[in-house]
Amino acid sequence: MSRILLIEDEERIARVLQLELEHEGYQVYVESDGRSGLEAALTGTDWELVLLDIMLPEMSGLEVLRRIRQVNAALPIILLTARDAVPDRVSGLDQGANDYVTKPFAIEELLARIRSLLRQKNLQEQPAEQHVMKADDLTMDLKSRAVTREGKPIELTPTEFDLLRFLIQHQDEVMSREQIITEVWGYDFVGDTNVVDVYIRYLRQKVDKPFGTKLIQTVRGIGYMLKYEPSDQEDEETNHQPSTKDEQSIL
């Protein structure tokens, strides 16, 4: 369970954030001034992330940030502040913050930013072989976000990268459009599932079309799967009948 240190002097905001984060499964510890927050950050040896308000009594959040960075360059820190001017954001990021959220903010956005930073932290701590994924001659490095096929680099947008990662993680399994939407775009996505078809076409243009064999398959009426198919298959739409394993994977 990830431990988060919240340094926030506004009691109402601190309480709401603590409840929301604990509801998501995090352990949350709250400090209400800069000096005690700094002490907690430096003495706690297993913090996964710090949420740090800028306007704090005893010591400013930026000073807390500066002192933390003197001894710990890797600890993920998100600044929370009502200051939304560009120079303020630039100053916070330049002094070592990983992210910057202005008040008022949507809790869903903050949670997404926390998840993103924790994923990055976990990747950085993994041995190299654990963040490289392969499917046939396609290789994806989750840490560097580099994708190659037959040794040739493939440039992907962030959404294309996330979609391909999900398909590789579940290669040889059929993934429905709804499953893909939830994983790649998020549970609160508002829009048409046809966006999946659009991005699948984008991926095929980059990952399949320039090469001799296709990897991204259409399972008609269900969704998509990443699976090696001989080169004499249709280029765009394959009327692929799911195997027993495929059927089980979508139940």
Buried (B, 14 or more C-beta within 10 A) or exposed (E): EBBBBBBBBBEEBBEEBBEBBEEBEBBBBBBBBBBBBBEBBBEEEEBBBBBBBBBBEBBBBBBBBEBBBEEBEEBBBBBBBEBEEEEBBEBBEEBBBBBBBBBEEEBEEBBEBBEEBBEBBBBEEEEEEEBBBEBBBBBBBBEEEBBEBEEEEBEBEEBBBBBBBBBBBBBBBBBBBEBBBBBBBEEEEEEEBEBBBEBBEBBBEBBBEEBEBBBBBBBEEBBBBBBBBEEEEEEEEBEBEBEEEBEEBBE
